[in-house]
Amino acid sequence: MGVMHIPGHENQRPREVSLEEIRAVMGDCRLCELAQTRTTLVYGVGNPRARVMFIGEAPGKNEDLQGEPFVGRAGENLNGILSLAGLKRDDIYIANVLKCRPPGNRNPKPEEVLACSPFLREQIRSIWPDIIVTLGNPATHFVLKTEIGITRLRGRFHQMGHFVVMPTFHPAAALRNPAWQELLEADFRMLGDYLARHPVGSGAQVPAEHSEALPKAVE
Ligand code: URA
């Protein structure tokens, strides 16, 4: 299976490629310098048929040691607020833009995102969720193809091809800023409301009241 040449998001469900196949292609990935410092490649975890997929930035210290996304403090915060959307960890799939921890949790470098993101794109195509929740700026910028900041994008849904996208604050950042935590929780309630009003199979479309054209996207 070739994963390195992948077109952008489409409306049609693509061919089925399993999450295991994509993981097998990654193998002991050495495509960027993070391979030299990582303990474990953190691929992703959860329901391969999830209706809602969450995307974070990159593994932190605990994730690097345990090989699973969002198992540290940010993960505890995420677990705590999932119920606001009527969701459990078992319902969802979680992955990061980068599969390996940047040393000291520094921001991802553009070349690392470029090297790693084809795998995330394949994961999205395999799961084919209705809704993608992007946690923080790197995930939001990757999915929405914009450089607009999260504070301007959050609080509403965006349509991106087939997907309804809900950008929101990163749960780690929200732990440091109570005002952001409140907004993060408000966004999760908005997601729960959307899920309740759009039962499975009803087709995922941005509800009219939230449907605003994205400010000009920057590629
Ligand atoms: N922060 C992230 O963005 N992802 C993780 O997996 C953990 C912390």
py3Dmol code that shows the C-alpha trace and the ligand (Angstrom):
import py3Dmol

protein = """\
ATOM      1  CA  MET A   1       0.000   0.000   0.000  1.00  0.00           C
ATOM      2  CA  GLY A   2       1.383   3.426  -0.871  1.00  0.00           C
ATOM      3  CA  VAL A   3       0.485   6.166   1.595  1.00  0.00           C
ATOM      4  CA  MET A   4       2.864   8.898   0.626  1.00  0.00           C
ATOM      5  CA  HIS A   5       0.819  10.364  -2.196  1.00  0.00           C
ATOM      6  CA  ILE A   6      -2.609  11.190  -0.856  1.00  0.00           C
ATOM      7  CA  PRO A   7      -5.084  13.631  -2.347  1.00  0.00           C
ATOM      8  CA  GLY A   8      -6.949  16.124  -0.145  1.00  0.00           C
ATOM      9  CA  HIS A   9     -10.211  15.545   1.686  1.00  0.00           C
ATOM     10  CA  GLU A  10     -12.986  14.321  -0.581  1.00  0.00           C
ATOM     11  CA  ASN A  11     -16.689  13.882  -0.280  1.00  0.00           C
ATOM     12  CA  GLN A  12     -16.704  10.230  -1.257  1.00  0.00           C
ATOM     13  CA  ARG A  13     -15.682   7.530   1.176  1.00  0.00           C
ATOM     14  CA  PRO A  14     -12.354   6.284  -0.193  1.00  0.00           C
ATOM     15  CA  ARG A  15     -11.279   2.688  -0.546  1.00  0.00           C
ATOM     16  CA  GLU A  16     -11.052   0.814   2.725  1.00  0.00           C
ATOM     17  CA  VAL A  17      -7.574   0.718   4.176  1.00  0.00           C
ATOM     18  CA  SER A  18      -7.492  -0.600   7.710  1.00  0.00           C
ATOM     19  CA  LEU A  19      -5.809   1.224  10.560  1.00  0.00           C
ATOM     20  CA  GLU A  20      -3.577  -1.834  10.991  1.00  0.00           C
ATOM     21  CA  GLU A  21      -2.403  -1.608   7.392  1.00  0.00           C
ATOM     22  CA  ILE A  22      -1.530   2.061   7.795  1.00  0.00           C
ATOM     23  CA  ARG A  23       0.328   1.301  11.030  1.00  0.00           C
ATOM     24  CA  ALA A  24       2.236  -1.459   9.272  1.00  0.00           C
ATOM     25  CA  VAL A  25       3.360   0.976   6.572  1.00  0.00           C
ATOM     26  CA  MET A  26       4.710   3.321   9.279  1.00  0.00           C
ATOM     27  CA  GLY A  27       6.763   0.490  10.741  1.00  0.00           C
ATOM     28  CA  ASP A  28       9.741   1.904  12.624  1.00  0.00           C
ATOM     29  CA  CYS A  29       9.264   5.278  10.922  1.00  0.00           C
ATOM     30  CA  ARG A  30      12.444   7.320  10.381  1.00  0.00           C
ATOM     31  CA  LEU A  31      10.993  10.060   8.191  1.00  0.00           C
ATOM     32  CA  CYS A  32      11.976  12.879  10.557  1.00  0.00           C
ATOM     33  CA  GLU A  33      14.448  13.598  13.310  1.00  0.00           C
ATOM     34  CA  LEU A  34      11.929  12.830  16.078  1.00  0.00           C
ATOM     35  CA  ALA A  35      12.653   9.151  15.480  1.00  0.00           C
ATOM     36  CA  GLN A  36      15.986   9.674  17.209  1.00  0.00           C
ATOM     37  CA  THR A  37      14.525  10.918  20.486  1.00  0.00           C
ATOM     38  CA  ARG A  38      11.168   9.146  20.796  1.00  0.00           C
ATOM     39  CA  THR A  39      10.595   6.197  23.113  1.00  0.00           C
ATOM     40  CA  THR A  40       7.439   4.976  21.375  1.00  0.00           C
ATOM     41  CA  LEU A  41       5.637   5.890  18.205  1.00  0.00           C
ATOM     42  CA  VAL A  42       2.135   6.930  19.315  1.00  0.00           C
ATOM     43  CA  TYR A  43      -0.116   5.906  16.460  1.00  0.00           C
ATOM     44  CA  GLY A  44      -3.674   6.420  17.732  1.00  0.00           C
ATOM     45  CA  VAL A  45      -6.307   4.570  19.684  1.00  0.00           C
ATOM     46  CA  GLY A  46     -10.041   3.976  19.763  1.00  0.00           C
ATOM     47  CA  ASN A  47     -13.014   2.882  17.766  1.00  0.00           C
ATOM     48  CA  PRO A  48     -12.074   2.304  14.097  1.00  0.00           C
ATOM     49  CA  ARG A  49     -15.692   3.150  13.195  1.00  0.00           C
ATOM     50  CA  ALA A  50     -15.912   6.206  15.399  1.00  0.00           C
ATOM     51  CA  ARG A  51     -18.429   8.856  14.475  1.00  0.00           C
ATOM     52  CA  VAL A  52     -16.245  11.456  16.147  1.00  0.00           C
ATOM     53  CA  MET A  53     -12.483  11.586  15.699  1.00  0.00           C
ATOM     54  CA  PHE A  54     -10.296  13.774  17.905  1.00  0.00           C
ATOM     55  CA  ILE A  55      -6.970  15.114  16.708  1.00  0.00           C
ATOM     56  CA  GLY A  56      -4.306  16.513  19.025  1.00  0.00           C
ATOM     57  CA  GLU A  57      -0.866  17.935  18.431  1.00  0.00           C
ATOM     58  CA  ALA A  58       1.807  15.435  19.401  1.00  0.00           C
ATOM     59  CA  PRO A  59       2.576  12.954  22.168  1.00  0.00           C
ATOM     60  CA  GLY A  60       3.803  14.362  25.461  1.00  0.00           C
ATOM     61  CA  LYS A  61       6.043  12.661  28.000  1.00  0.00           C
ATOM     62  CA  ASN A  62       3.484  10.143  29.283  1.00  0.00           C
ATOM     63  CA  GLU A  63       2.216   9.302  25.809  1.00  0.00           C
ATOM     64  CA  ASP A  64       5.789   8.765  24.602  1.00  0.00           C
ATOM     65  CA  LEU A  65       6.352   6.296  27.439  1.00  0.00           C
ATOM     66  CA  GLN A  66       3.009   4.484  27.169  1.00  0.00           C
ATOM     67  CA  GLY A  67       2.468   4.544  23.411  1.00  0.00           C
ATOM     68  CA  GLU A  68      -1.072   5.925  23.667  1.00  0.00           C
ATOM     69  CA  PRO A  69      -2.400   9.425  22.966  1.00  0.00           C
ATOM     70  CA  PHE A  70      -3.843  11.596  25.731  1.00  0.00           C
ATOM     71  CA  VAL A  71      -2.948   9.506  28.775  1.00  0.00           C
ATOM     72  CA  GLY A  72      -1.360  12.347  30.800  1.00  0.00           C
ATOM     73  CA  ARG A  73      -2.959  15.423  32.368  1.00  0.00           C
ATOM     74  CA  ALA A  74      -4.367  16.651  29.062  1.00  0.00           C
ATOM     75  CA  GLY A  75      -5.936  13.216  28.628  1.00  0.00           C
ATOM     76  CA  GLU A  76      -7.489  13.359  32.084  1.00  0.00           C
ATOM     77  CA  ASN A  77      -9.024  16.695  31.200  1.00  0.00           C
ATOM     78  CA  LEU A  78     -10.304  15.298  27.905  1.00  0.00           C
ATOM     79  CA  ASN A  79     -11.781  12.231  29.619  1.00  0.00           C
ATOM     80  CA  GLY A  80     -13.545  14.471  32.119  1.00  0.00           C
ATOM     81  CA  ILE A  81     -15.276  16.632  29.530  1.00  0.00           C
ATOM     82  CA  LEU A  82     -16.183  13.925  26.996  1.00  0.00           C
ATOM     83  CA  SER A  83     -19.361  13.251  28.958  1.00  0.00           C
ATOM     84  CA  LEU A  84     -20.478  16.836  28.234  1.00  0.00           C
ATOM     85  CA  ALA A  85     -20.796  15.668  24.630  1.00  0.00           C
ATOM     86  CA  GLY A  86     -22.416  12.383  25.690  1.00  0.00           C
ATOM     87  CA  LEU A  87     -19.292  10.474  24.630  1.00  0.00           C
ATOM     88  CA  LYS A  88     -16.983   7.891  26.196  1.00  0.00           C
ATOM     89  CA  ARG A  89     -13.368   7.145  25.272  1.00  0.00           C
ATOM     90  CA  ASP A  90     -14.549   3.853  23.726  1.00  0.00           C
ATOM     91  CA  ASP A  91     -16.821   5.720  21.305  1.00  0.00           C
ATOM     92  CA  ILE A  92     -14.143   7.887  19.774  1.00  0.00           C
ATOM     93  CA  TYR A  93     -10.827   7.602  17.966  1.00  0.00           C
ATOM     94  CA  ILE A  94      -7.885   9.808  18.977  1.00  0.00           C
ATOM     95  CA  ALA A  95      -4.712  10.516  17.076  1.00  0.00           C
ATOM     96  CA  ASN A  96      -2.178  13.312  16.843  1.00  0.00           C
ATOM     97  CA  VAL A  97      -0.730  15.310  13.968  1.00  0.00           C
ATOM     98  CA  LEU A  98       2.726  14.066  14.989  1.00  0.00           C
ATOM     99  CA  LYS A  99       3.196  10.481  16.048  1.00  0.00           C
ATOM    100  CA  CYS A 100       6.419  11.116  17.948  1.00  0.00           C
ATOM    101  CA  ARG A 101       7.158  13.404  20.853  1.00  0.00           C
ATOM    102  CA  PRO A 102       9.032  16.613  20.105  1.00  0.00           C
ATOM    103  CA  PRO A 103      11.803  16.948  22.716  1.00  0.00           C
ATOM    104  CA  GLY A 104      10.644  19.038  25.674  1.00  0.00           C
ATOM    105  CA  ASN A 105       7.183  19.237  24.079  1.00  0.00           C
ATOM    106  CA  ARG A 106       8.322  21.992  21.716  1.00  0.00           C
ATOM    107  CA  ASN A 107       6.003  22.952  18.860  1.00  0.00           C
ATOM    108  CA  PRO A 108       5.984  20.704  15.789  1.00  0.00           C
ATOM    109  CA  LYS A 109       8.300  21.877  12.996  1.00  0.00           C
ATOM    110  CA  PRO A 110       6.721  22.312   9.544  1.00  0.00           C
ATOM    111  CA  GLU A 111       8.946  19.604   8.075  1.00  0.00           C
ATOM    112  CA  GLU A 112       7.797  17.183  10.792  1.00  0.00           C
ATOM    113  CA  VAL A 113       4.146  17.907  10.023  1.00  0.00           C
ATOM    114  CA  LEU A 114       4.874  17.438   6.326  1.00  0.00           C
ATOM    115  CA  ALA A 115       6.553  14.078   6.931  1.00  0.00           C
ATOM    116  CA  CYS A 116       3.999  12.730   9.394  1.00  0.00           C
ATOM    117  CA  SER A 117       0.638  14.087   8.270  1.00  0.00           C
ATOM    118  CA  PRO A 118       0.097  11.661   5.350  1.00  0.00           C
ATOM    119  CA  PHE A 119      -0.390   8.973   7.992  1.00  0.00           C
ATOM    120  CA  LEU A 120      -2.994  11.040   9.826  1.00  0.00           C
ATOM    121  CA  ARG A 121      -4.740  11.738   6.527  1.00  0.00           C
ATOM    122  CA  GLU A 122      -4.886   7.992   5.905  1.00  0.00           C
ATOM    123  CA  GLN A 123      -6.242   7.385   9.407  1.00  0.00           C
ATOM    124  CA  ILE A 124      -8.996   9.943   8.771  1.00  0.00           C
ATOM    125  CA  ARG A 125      -9.842   8.254   5.473  1.00  0.00           C
ATOM    126  CA  SER A 126      -9.920   4.839   7.105  1.00  0.00           C
ATOM    127  CA  ILE A 127     -12.192   5.872   9.968  1.00  0.00           C
ATOM    128  CA  TRP A 128     -14.221   8.293   7.822  1.00  0.00           C
ATOM    129  CA  PRO A 129     -15.859   9.963  10.824  1.00  0.00           C
ATOM    130  CA  ASP A 130     -18.768  12.370  10.540  1.00  0.00           C
ATOM    131  CA  ILE A 131     -17.130  14.857  12.873  1.00  0.00           C
ATOM    132  CA  ILE A 132     -13.514  15.791  13.479  1.00  0.00           C
ATOM    133  CA  VAL A 133     -12.660  17.659  16.673  1.00  0.00           C
ATOM    134  CA  THR A 134      -9.351  19.462  16.345  1.00  0.00           C
ATOM    135  CA  LEU A 135      -7.669  20.205  19.654  1.00  0.00           C
ATOM    136  CA  GLY A 136      -5.465  23.291  19.442  1.00  0.00           C
ATOM    137  CA  ASN A 137      -3.810  25.154  16.607  1.00  0.00           C
ATOM    138  CA  PRO A 138      -1.600  22.564  14.861  1.00  0.00           C
ATOM    139  CA  ALA A 139      -4.471  20.093  14.417  1.00  0.00           C
ATOM    140  CA  THR A 140      -6.876  22.859  13.397  1.00  0.00           C
ATOM    141  CA  HIS A 141      -4.460  24.335  10.883  1.00  0.00           C
ATOM    142  CA  PHE A 142      -3.802  20.931   9.370  1.00  0.00           C
ATOM    143  CA  VAL A 143      -7.468  19.962   9.002  1.00  0.00           C
ATOM    144  CA  LEU A 144      -8.967  23.333   8.043  1.00  0.00           C
ATOM    145  CA  LYS A 145      -6.000  24.408   5.888  1.00  0.00           C
ATOM    146  CA  THR A 146      -5.895  27.795   7.522  1.00  0.00           C
ATOM    147  CA  GLU A 147      -3.539  29.692   9.781  1.00  0.00           C
ATOM    148  CA  ILE A 148      -6.292  31.531  11.596  1.00  0.00           C
ATOM    149  CA  GLY A 149      -5.997  31.120  15.367  1.00  0.00           C
ATOM    150  CA  ILE A 150      -8.174  28.816  17.404  1.00  0.00           C
ATOM    151  CA  THR A 151      -9.789  31.647  19.378  1.00  0.00           C
ATOM    152  CA  ARG A 152     -11.400  32.922  16.167  1.00  0.00           C
ATOM    153  CA  LEU A 153     -12.329  29.513  14.784  1.00  0.00           C
ATOM    154  CA  ARG A 154     -13.767  27.823  17.860  1.00  0.00           C
ATOM    155  CA  GLY A 155     -17.385  27.963  18.983  1.00  0.00           C
ATOM    156  CA  ARG A 156     -18.881  26.838  15.671  1.00  0.00           C
ATOM    157  CA  PHE A 157     -18.745  24.031  13.179  1.00  0.00           C
ATOM    158  CA  HIS A 158     -16.986  24.164   9.825  1.00  0.00           C
ATOM    159  CA  GLN A 159     -17.637  21.998   6.802  1.00  0.00           C
ATOM    160  CA  MET A 160     -14.539  20.541   5.170  1.00  0.00           C
ATOM    161  CA  GLY A 161     -15.560  18.263   2.323  1.00  0.00           C
ATOM    162  CA  HIS A 162     -17.418  15.338   3.899  1.00  0.00           C
ATOM    163  CA  PHE A 163     -16.418  16.294   7.425  1.00  0.00           C
ATOM    164  CA  VAL A 164     -17.955  18.546  10.008  1.00  0.00           C
ATOM    165  CA  VAL A 165     -15.027  20.036  11.910  1.00  0.00           C
ATOM    166  CA  MET A 166     -15.180  21.448  15.413  1.00  0.00           C
ATOM    167  CA  PRO A 167     -12.010  23.319  16.343  1.00  0.00           C
ATOM    168  CA  THR A 168     -11.500  23.921  20.032  1.00  0.00           C
ATOM    169  CA  PHE A 169      -8.839  24.633  22.617  1.00  0.00           C
ATOM    170  CA  HIS A 170      -6.261  22.023  23.452  1.00  0.00           C
ATOM    171  CA  PRO A 171      -7.112  20.412  26.825  1.00  0.00           C
ATOM    172  CA  ALA A 172      -3.529  21.023  28.038  1.00  0.00           C
ATOM    173  CA  ALA A 173      -3.703  24.733  27.218  1.00  0.00           C
ATOM    174  CA  ALA A 174      -7.130  24.963  28.853  1.00  0.00           C
ATOM    175  CA  LEU A 175      -5.673  23.576  32.092  1.00  0.00           C
ATOM    176  CA  ARG A 176      -3.487  26.684  32.248  1.00  0.00           C
ATOM    177  CA  ASN A 177      -6.307  29.110  31.462  1.00  0.00           C
ATOM    178  CA  PRO A 178      -9.679  28.811  33.247  1.00  0.00           C
ATOM    179  CA  ALA A 179     -11.416  31.031  30.656  1.00  0.00           C
ATOM    180  CA  TRP A 180     -10.322  28.660  27.880  1.00  0.00           C
ATOM    181  CA  GLN A 181     -11.445  25.681  29.943  1.00  0.00           C
ATOM    182  CA  GLU A 182     -14.928  27.212  30.137  1.00  0.00           C
ATOM    183  CA  LEU A 183     -14.978  27.721  26.372  1.00  0.00           C
ATOM    184  CA  LEU A 184     -13.669  24.198  25.785  1.00  0.00           C
ATOM    185  CA  GLU A 185     -16.505  22.834  27.895  1.00  0.00           C
ATOM    186  CA  ALA A 186     -19.029  25.021  26.044  1.00  0.00           C
ATOM    187  CA  ASP A 187     -17.745  23.590  22.756  1.00  0.00           C
ATOM    188  CA  PHE A 188     -18.155  20.029  24.043  1.00  0.00           C
ATOM    189  CA  ARG A 189     -21.757  20.819  25.031  1.00  0.00           C
ATOM    190  CA  MET A 190     -22.318  22.208  21.537  1.00  0.00           C
ATOM    191  CA  LEU A 191     -20.948  18.943  20.134  1.00  0.00           C
ATOM    192  CA  GLY A 192     -23.270  16.909  22.350  1.00  0.00           C
ATOM    193  CA  ASP A 193     -26.193  18.986  21.177  1.00  0.00           C
ATOM    194  CA  TYR A 194     -25.213  18.449  17.540  1.00  0.00           C
ATOM    195  CA  LEU A 195     -24.861  14.681  18.027  1.00  0.00           C
ATOM    196  CA  ALA A 196     -28.246  14.479  19.729  1.00  0.00           C
ATOM    197  CA  ARG A 197     -29.913  16.393  16.904  1.00  0.00           C
ATOM    198  CA  HIS A 198     -28.184  14.397  14.162  1.00  0.00           C
ATOM    199  CA  PRO A 199     -28.655  10.689  14.845  1.00  0.00           C
ATOM    200  CA  VAL A 200     -26.358   8.243  13.057  1.00  0.00           C
ATOM    201  CA  GLY A 201     -27.222   7.985   9.383  1.00  0.00           C
ATOM    202  CA  SER A 202     -28.903  11.382   9.159  1.00  0.00           C
ATOM    203  CA  GLY A 203     -25.928  12.752   7.208  1.00  0.00           C
ATOM    204  CA  ALA A 204     -23.393  15.083   8.717  1.00  0.00           C
ATOM    205  CA  GLN A 205     -23.876  18.642   7.573  1.00  0.00           C
ATOM    206  CA  VAL A 206     -23.051  21.825   9.360  1.00  0.00           C
ATOM    207  CA  PRO A 207     -26.289  23.088  10.907  1.00  0.00           C
ATOM    208  CA  ALA A 208     -27.502  26.266   9.239  1.00  0.00           C
ATOM    209  CA  GLU A 209     -27.140  28.379  12.355  1.00  0.00           C
ATOM    210  CA  HIS A 210     -23.441  27.494  12.567  1.00  0.00           C
ATOM    211  CA  SER A 211     -22.747  27.507   8.869  1.00  0.00           C
ATOM    212  CA  GLU A 212     -20.445  30.398   8.133  1.00  0.00           C
ATOM    213  CA  ALA A 213     -17.979  30.599   5.320  1.00  0.00           C
ATOM    214  CA  LEU A 214     -14.478  30.104   6.579  1.00  0.00           C
ATOM    215  CA  PRO A 215     -12.367  33.222   6.462  1.00  0.00           C
ATOM    216  CA  LYS A 216     -10.051  32.945   3.501  1.00  0.00           C
ATOM    217  CA  ALA A 217      -8.053  29.776   3.945  1.00  0.00           C
ATOM    218  CA  VAL A 218      -4.290  29.918   3.766  1.00  0.00           C
ATOM    219  CA  GLU A 219      -2.700  26.823   2.286  1.00  0.00           C
TER     220      GLU A 219
END
"""
ligand_1 = """\
8
URA
N -1.165 16.475 23.831
C -1.488 16.094 22.567
O -1.702 16.918 21.686
N -1.551 14.807 22.313
C -1.335 13.859 23.210
O -1.435 12.692 22.878
C -1.028 14.276 24.516
C -0.944 15.591 24.803
"""
view = py3Dmol.view(width=600, height=400)
view.addModel(protein, "pdb")
view.setStyle({"model": 0}, {"cartoon": {"style": "trace"}})
view.addModel(ligand_1, "xyz")
view.setStyle({"model": 1}, {"stick": {}})
view.zoomTo()
view.show()
